[in-house]
Amino acid sequence: MAGIFLLVTAEQLPIGLLSQVAADLGVTPGLAGLMVTVPGVVAAFAAPLLPVAVGRLDRRVLLAGLMAAMTLASLASALAGSFLALLAARMLVGVCIGGFWAIAGGLAPRLVDEARVPRAMTVIFGGVAAAAVLGVPLGTWLGESSHWRLALGALGGLSLVTAFALWHWLPPLPADQPVRLGMLVAQVGHRGVRVAVAATAFIVTGHFMAYTFISPVLQEISGIGLPHIGSLLLLYGAAGMVGNLVAGRLAGRHPYRAVLAIPVLLALVVLAYPWLGRVAALGVALLMVWGAVFGAISVSVQSWILRTAPNTEAATALMAFVFNLSIGLGALLGGVVVDAISLSGALVAAGAAFGAAAWLVGRTPAGIVAAPAR
């Protein structure tokens, strides 16, 4: 959970610092969105390829090593003298994110007995919500009150502490069955995995098309001043933590219902925002609903995967590939739409992506994930 917390914070912190970095390094907000796109794309390919490359390497060694590399990547980001140098450092961040997520996402069945797997997944993926509740808002606040470089550098120190903690407290985790490229391809042959992968791609792409630019959305559409953005992101993250807890209970019993509800509710929120969000109070309310619903995505989809995938670690690596590639793609497409059309246009485009995910899950028989969790 701590590792995922830091990695998700590192991946998404540029969203809160986007305006500052863009102004300081002389780039447009749309171009600054590449700080999210680049690590997302790199993480996507690192997720399936790194487990294949390391073979039977003990997963404890791998996770601790990735957090040590994250320490270096964070310090390099903080010291970057140009936007290109910053993007290069963000590439290493992407390697750490993809490799860590691919392994950590499927560890619950190896760390606890079967009856406690849903609760353990809620805790592990609570790191995602905690990043939104604490990591991104506190990092944004630190950047606003001092400098964005200090916010990125602070991640380096915390990553080093987490690397030592992982090495000290995790039990040995030898690879039971090393992931091969053929295993990754085989997962797609199962309809349940295919639907989960495609739905996740649409949901995450849609989310980051809009959420990457949430700071200018709140300022320009809802008329909320920059000093209040950090506080609102804190509330957004708190809502996401609540969503994660609720989804942990629901998805453990009914993963199909949980995954179907997420894109439907997200579509309603983002499509309503360009109109209702012009009233500041309604914009804040919609943001809270948005946070709660998206906070449910990780644990819900992983619950679906545990019930349908022939090989959990291979399927988790595949999902990490899709999740992170979608983050990068969403941020990239969102930047294009924002620069070419408007912020409202990005919200409408996100709504279309959510609608596609809802249609895909809705036409899939619920019985495909009805088997007991393994």
Rosetta blueprint (number, residue, H / E / L):
1 M L
2 A H
3 G H
4 I H
5 F H
6 L H
7 L H
8 V H
9 T H
10 A H
11 E H
12 Q H
13 L H
14 P H
15 I H
16 G H
17 L H
18 L H
19 S H
20 Q H
21 V H
22 A H
23 A H
24 D H
25 L H
26 G L
27 V L
28 T L
29 P H
30 G H
31 L H
32 A H
33 G L
34 L H
35 M H
36 V H
37 T H
38 V H
39 P H
40 G H
41 V H
42 V H
43 A H
44 A H
45 F H
46 A H
47 A H
48 P H
49 L H
50 L H
51 P H
52 V H
53 A H
54 V H
55 G L
56 R L
57 L L
58 D L
59 R H
60 R H
61 V H
62 L H
63 L H
64 A H
65 G H
66 L H
67 M H
68 A H
69 A H
70 M H
71 T H
72 L H
73 A H
74 S H
75 L H
76 A H
77 S H
78 A H
79 L H
80 A L
81 G L
82 S L
83 F H
84 L H
85 A H
86 L H
87 L H
88 A H
89 A H
90 R H
91 M H
92 L H
93 V H
94 G H
95 V H
96 C H
97 I H
98 G H
99 G H
100 F H
101 W H
102 A H
103 I H
104 A H
105 G L
106 G L
107 L L
108 A H
109 P H
110 R H
111 L H
112 V L
113 D L
114 E H
115 A H
116 R H
117 V H
118 P H
119 R H
120 A H
121 M H
122 T H
123 V H
124 I H
125 F H
126 G H
127 G H
128 V H
129 A H
130 A H
131 A H
132 A H
133 V H
134 L H
135 G H
136 V H
137 P H
138 L H
139 G H
140 T H
141 W H
142 L H
143 G H
144 E H
145 S H
146 S L
147 H L
148 W H
149 R H
150 L H
151 A H
152 L H
153 G H
154 A H
155 L H
156 G H
157 G H
158 L H
159 S H
160 L H
161 V H
162 T H
163 A H
164 F H
165 A H
166 L H
167 W H
168 H H
169 W H
170 L L
171 P L
172 P L
173 L L
174 P L
175 A L
176 D L
177 Q L
178 P L
179 V L
180 R L
181 L H
182 G H
183 M H
184 L H
185 V H
186 A H
187 Q H
188 V H
189 G L
190 H L
191 R H
192 G H
193 V H
194 R H
195 V H
196 A H
197 V H
198 A H
199 A H
200 T H
201 A H
202 F H
203 I H
204 V H
205 T H
206 G H
207 H H
208 F H
209 M H
210 A H
211 Y H
212 T L
213 F L
214 I H
215 S H
216 P H
217 V H
218 L H
219 Q H
220 E H
221 I L
222 S L
223 G L
224 I L
225 G L
226 L H
227 P H
228 H H
229 I H
230 G H
231 S H
232 L H
233 L H
234 L H
235 L H
236 Y H
237 G H
238 A H
239 A H
240 G H
241 M H
242 V H
243 G H
244 N H
245 L H
246 V H
247 A H
248 G H
249 R H
250 L H
251 A H
252 G H
253 R H
254 H L
255 P H
256 Y H
257 R H
258 A H
259 V H
260 L H
261 A H
262 I H
263 P H
264 V H
265 L H
266 L H
267 A H
268 L H
269 V H
270 V H
271 L H
272 A H
273 Y H
274 P H
275 W H
276 L H
277 G L
278 R L
279 V L
280 A H
281 A H
282 L H
283 G H
284 V H
285 A H
286 L H
287 L H
288 M H
289 V H
290 W H
291 G H
292 A H
293 V H
294 F H
295 G L
296 A L
297 I H
298 S H
299 V H
300 S H
301 V H
302 Q H
303 S H
304 W H
305 I H
306 L H
307 R H
308 T H
309 A L
310 P L
311 N L
312 T H
313 E H
314 A H
315 A H
316 T H
317 A H
318 L H
319 M H
320 A H
321 F H
322 V H
323 F H
324 N H
325 L H
326 S H
327 I H
328 G H
329 L H
330 G H
331 A H
332 L H
333 L H
334 G H
335 G H
336 V H
337 V H
338 V H
339 D H
340 A H
341 I L
342 S L
343 L H
344 S H
345 G H
346 A H
347 L H
348 V H
349 A H
350 A H
351 G H
352 A H
353 A H
354 F H
355 G H
356 A H
357 A H
358 A H
359 W H
360 L H
361 V H
362 G H
363 R L
364 T L
365 P L
366 A H
367 G H
368 I H
369 V H
370 A L
371 A L
372 P L
373 A L
374 R L
